[in-house]
Amino acid sequence: MTSLPVRSDLKKQKLYADALAEIASIRADGLGGVVLDVDEADTLARLNRPEAALEILARAPEPLPEYGQALLAGLLDHAGRAEEAASRFEELAGREQLSPAVGQRQGSGGTRFSRRKP
């Protein structure tokens, strides 16, 4: 079975199609879970397939990990679903501490939402 670090290495090398193939192999073995769902959605987004990434996250069990929530908010924004994206970014912005990856994603796409006047 392929481990998360191998997929991470492939993604660091921008070998997203290879990472997606490994995810498919893991799923074919009957394995999965919310972390794999987020990993697959992230990989699809990096392959410029945001609609497919949104579909994966829509099927993922709740609660999504923090990065998955930020990824979903960014994908919703990209899809033109600004109100849903704003709500999710505001929820993330209201947390006391964000992981570095989520803080970076929220800061790049979500600050405009957190500063919006009601």
C-alpha positions in Angstrom: 0.0 0.0 0.0 1.2 3.5 -0.8 1.6 5.9 2.1 0.7 9.5 2.5 4.4 10.6 2.5 4.9 9.1 -1.0 1.9 11.0 -2.4 3.2 14.1 -0.6 6.6 13.7 -2.3 4.9 13.3 -5.7 2.9 16.5 -5.1 6.0 18.3 -4.0 7.5 17.3 -7.4 4.3 18.5 -9.1 3.6 15.0 -10.3 -0.1 15.4 -9.6 -1.3 12.8 -12.1 0.9 10.2 -10.5 -0.3 11.2 -7.0 -3.9 10.9 -8.3 -3.1 7.4 -9.7 -1.8 6.3 -6.3 -4.9 7.6 -4.6 -7.0 5.6 -7.1 -5.0 2.5 -6.3 -5.6 3.0 -2.6 -9.3 3.3 -3.2 -9.2 0.2 -5.4 -7.8 -1.6 -2.3 -11.0 -0.6 -0.5 -9.3 2.0 1.7 -10.2 5.6 2.2 -11.4 8.1 4.7 -11.7 11.8 5.0 -7.9 12.5 4.9 -7.7 10.6 1.6 -10.7 12.6 0.4 -9.0 15.9 1.1 -5.8 14.7 -0.4 -7.7 13.7 -3.6 -9.6 17.0 -3.8 -6.3 18.9 -3.3 -4.7 16.9 -6.1 -7.6 17.4 -8.4 -7.6 21.2 -7.7 -3.8 21.2 -8.6 -4.7 19.5 -11.8 -7.1 22.4 -12.6 -10.1 20.2 -12.0 -12.0 22.2 -9.3 -15.4 20.8 -10.1 -14.2 17.2 -9.5 -12.5 18.4 -6.3 -15.7 20.0 -5.1 -17.6 16.7 -5.7 -15.1 14.8 -3.6 -15.4 17.2 -0.7 -19.2 17.2 -1.0 -19.2 13.4 -0.4 -16.5 13.5 2.3 -17.7 12.8 5.8 -17.9 15.7 8.2 -16.1 17.2 9.9 -13.5 18.0 7.3 -10.0 18.5 8.7 -9.0 22.2 8.9 -7.1 22.1 5.6 -10.1 20.4 3.9 -12.4 23.2 5.1 -10.0 25.9 3.7 -9.7 24.0 0.5 -13.5 23.7 0.2 -13.9 27.5 0.9 -11.4 28.3 -1.8 -13.0 26.0 -4.3 -16.5 27.4 -3.6 -15.1 30.9 -4.2 -13.5 29.7 -7.5 -16.9 28.2 -8.5 -18.6 31.6 -8.0 -20.4 30.5 -4.8 -19.2 33.6 -2.9 -21.7 33.5 0.0 -20.9 29.9 0.9 -17.2 30.6 0.6 -17.4 33.7 2.7 -19.3 31.8 5.4 -16.6 29.1 5.5 -13.7 31.5 5.5 -15.3 33.5 8.3 -15.7 30.4 10.3 -12.0 29.6 9.8 -11.0 33.2 10.6 -12.9 33.0 13.9 -10.7 30.2 15.2 -8.0 31.1 17.7 -5.2 29.2 16.0 -4.9 28.0 12.4 -2.4 25.6 11.1 0.3 27.3 8.9 -1.1 25.8 5.7 -4.7 26.9 6.5 -3.6 30.3 7.6 -1.7 30.8 4.3 -4.8 29.6 2.3 -7.2 31.7 4.4 -4.9 34.7 4.1 -4.6 34.5 0.4 -8.2 34.0 -0.4 -10.3 34.6 2.7 -9.1 37.9 4.2 -11.5 39.8 2.0 -14.3 37.8 3.4 -13.3 38.3 7.0 -13.1 42.0 6.6 -16.4 42.4 4.8 -19.0 44.6 6.6 -22.3 42.9 7.4 
